[in-house]
Amino acid sequence: MMEIVMAIILGSLFGFALYYAGAAKRKNIRAMLRLEDLTLMRIIVYAIGYASVLMGIVAMAGFFDVSHFQVKTMNAGVVLGGLIFGIGFGFAGGCPGTSLAALPYGNKVKTVGLIVGGLVGALLFTLSQGWWQELGLFQLMDIGKVTLFNISPKYPSLFSLGHGGLLLFGLILMGVSWLIPKKIL
């Protein structure tokens, strides 16, 4: 029960952070995707870096066990799904996750449409997963469960730098976020 309560609290805080940073506003997302205003991209890159630094620090200090994390297998299905999601994200100007934080911002019909679209897409994939499996989509480009850094003995990694690598990667991303220009176009 406590895990559910913590998930609700952390999810609410994350939703507030999305709302506060403007990541829930479709106009900000579209401006980022059109390269007209990269403020949101800077925030996203910085946030990924910051989270990586925190995770590296708490894991090295022994406060947090990352061995329970699940890593998705990398294959053509993941690439295709990412492309479909990205195209839908660009057309809609948002994703189902940020849509919950977008509810206070105006067009409720579009927001609910994004949420329903995400749920329908997940259902369609679930119902068709066997068919995709038979086609061999998941075997194509299958490189297994790989992580950037060896943060868990369960998964192979591209770089054997461990939690220190994660910390360094986070610091690099935080620095790169300051180098991203305000706009390109």
C-alpha positions, -999 to +999 in steps of 0.1 A: +000+000+000+028+024+008+043+018-027+010+030-042+009+061-020+046+069-028+038+065-066+009+089-063+030+114-044+060+112-067+037+112-098+020+143-085+053+161-079+065+151-114+032+164-129+037+197-111+073+199-124+060+193-159+033+220-154+057+245-138+084+240-166+058+244-193+063+209-206+026+203-205+017+232-229+013+220-265+025+253-278+059+248-260+062+213-273+054+223-309+079+252-306+106+228-294+099+203-322+099+231-348+132+243-333+116+278-327+121+277-289+145+252-274+139+262-238+119+230-231+147+209-247+172+226-224+150+218-194+146+181-205+183+176-211+192+192-178+166+171-159+179+139-174+214+149-164+203+160-129+184+127-124+215+108-136+237+126-111+214+120-082+210+083-091+247+079-095+254+096-061+227+077-041+237+043-058+274+049-050+266+058-014+245+026-011+212+044-004+195+030-034+196-004-051+192-001-089+193-039-094+155-040-094+153-018-126+140-035-157+157-028-190+137-032-222+152-054-249+165-034-278+152-046-312+134-033-343+100-034-325+113-008-300+127+013-328+094+012-347+074+019-316+096+049-308+091+062-343+054+058-342+052+074-307+075+103-319+054+110-350+022+110-329+039+132-303+049+157-330+015+158-346-005+160-314+020+183-297+021+162-266+021+127-251-003+108-229+020+114-199+023+151-202-014+154-210-024+147-174-004+177-164-019+197-193-055+193-180-055+228-164-043+244-196-073+248-218-085+224-244-098+195-224-111+176-255-076+174-270-060+165-237-085+137-231-080+126-267-043+123-262-048+102-230-074+079-248-051+077-278-022+065-257-044+039-240-059+027-273-024+025-288-012+004-259-042-019-262-037-023-300-001-032-295-010-057-267-036-074-289-013-075-319+019-084-301+017-121-311+013-112-348+044-089-346+063-117-329+054-142-357+066-116-383+100-117-365+099-080-356+113-086-322+141-108-334+152-082-360+181-060-347+179-079-313+209-068-293+193-078-259+190-059-227+219-034-228+226-004-206+250+025-212+268+018-179+271-013-158+248-003-131+235-038-125+252-072-129+220-085-146+226-065-178+256-060-201+267-024-207+283-004-235+307+013-210+321-004-179+321+028-158+294+018-133+277+044-112+306+068-116+299+067-154+263+076-147+273+105-126+298+117-152+272+113-180+247+134-159+272+162-154+280+162-191+243+165-199+238+193-175+267+211-191+254+204-226+220+218-216+236+253-211+251+251-246+218+245-264+208+277-281+175+294-273+163+288-309+176+276-342+149+287-366 
